[in-house]
Amino acid sequence: MKTETSDWIDIAALEDIPPRGARVVKTAEGCIAIFRTHDDRVFALDDRCPHKGGPLSEGIVHGTAVTCPLHNWVIDLATGKARGADEGRVRTHEIRIREGRILVSSQWLAKRKAA
């Protein structure tokens, strides 16, 4: 169940995303990929590789990175930056876990509308 507060949007339960998995939150402003690492850290990125726009949510999560399913670019989940020799960056979003629920900052929507 998605609920909203003034600063945070409740999008899912932590258990809804398997370890080393991802889910997509679709909005009118674009899609956000929510990733869960093997040690239950959660990250949120725009669901679009900076290389060719591949769906990062369909990539392989390893450590604190995801490998794009199209051309194997590795994206750091904490910074959104491409790793290795590749260059580019994807927007990250502030996220937190409260009482087993994943919350994403509502500020991302305001920033996107202003851009």
C-alpha positions in Angstrom: 0.0 0.0 0.0 1.4 3.4 -1.0 0.9 6.2 1.5 2.2 9.7 1.5 3.5 12.0 4.2 4.7 15.5 3.6 8.3 14.4 3.1 8.3 10.7 2.4 6.3 8.3 0.2 5.7 4.8 1.5 6.3 2.5 -1.5 6.6 -1.1 -0.3 7.6 -3.4 2.5 11.3 -4.4 2.7 10.3 -8.0 2.4 8.6 -7.2 -1.0 12.0 -6.9 -2.6 14.2 -10.0 -2.5 17.8 -9.7 -1.4 19.9 -8.8 -4.5 16.7 -7.8 -6.2 14.8 -4.7 -7.5 11.4 -3.3 -8.0 10.2 -0.4 -10.1 8.0 2.5 -8.9 6.3 4.0 -11.9 5.2 7.7 -11.8 4.1 10.3 -14.3 7.6 11.8 -13.8 9.5 8.6 -14.7 10.4 5.3 -13.1 12.5 4.7 -10.0 14.3 1.4 -9.4 14.5 0.4 -5.8 17.3 -2.1 -5.0 17.9 -4.3 -2.0 21.4 -5.6 -1.4 22.3 -9.0 0.2 22.8 -7.2 3.6 19.4 -5.4 3.4 20.6 -2.0 2.4 18.2 -0.2 0.1 19.0 2.3 -2.7 16.8 4.2 -5.2 18.0 5.3 -8.7 16.3 6.4 -11.9 15.5 3.2 -13.8 17.6 4.2 -16.8 21.2 3.4 -17.5 23.2 6.5 -18.5 24.7 4.6 -21.5 21.7 3.6 -23.6 18.8 3.9 -21.3 18.6 0.2 -20.3 16.3 -0.8 -17.4 18.6 -1.0 -14.4 15.9 -2.7 -12.4 16.4 -5.8 -14.7 20.1 -5.9 -14.0 22.2 -8.0 -11.6 22.7 -6.6 -8.1 26.1 -7.4 -6.6 27.6 -5.7 -3.6 26.6 -2.1 -3.8 26.3 -2.0 -7.6 24.0 -3.1 -10.4 25.1 -4.3 -13.8 22.9 -3.0 -16.7 21.3 -5.9 -18.6 22.0 -4.3 -22.0 25.7 -3.6 -22.2 27.1 -4.6 -18.8 27.8 -1.1 -17.5 28.2 -1.3 -13.7 26.5 1.5 -11.8 27.2 2.3 -8.1 24.0 2.2 -6.2 25.1 4.8 -3.6 26.4 7.4 -6.0 24.7 6.6 -9.3 28.1 6.8 -11.1 29.3 4.3 -13.7 32.3 2.3 -12.4 35.5 1.4 -14.2 36.3 3.0 -17.5 32.7 3.9 -18.3 31.5 7.5 -17.7 28.0 8.6 -16.8 25.7 9.0 -13.9 22.1 8.2 -13.0 20.1 10.3 -10.5 19.9 8.8 -7.0 17.0 9.3 -4.6 17.0 9.5 -0.8 15.4 6.5 0.8 14.9 5.2 4.3 13.4 2.2 6.1 10.9 2.7 8.8 9.2 -0.2 10.7 10.0 -2.5 7.8 8.6 -0.2 5.2 10.6 1.5 2.3 10.1 5.2 2.1 11.4 7.4 -0.7 11.8 11.2 -0.3 9.0 13.2 -1.9 11.7 15.8 -2.7 12.7 13.9 -5.9 9.3 14.7 -7.4 9.6 18.5 -6.6 13.1 18.6 -8.1 12.0 16.8 -11.3 9.0 19.2 -11.8 11.3 22.2 -11.3 13.9 20.9 -13.9 
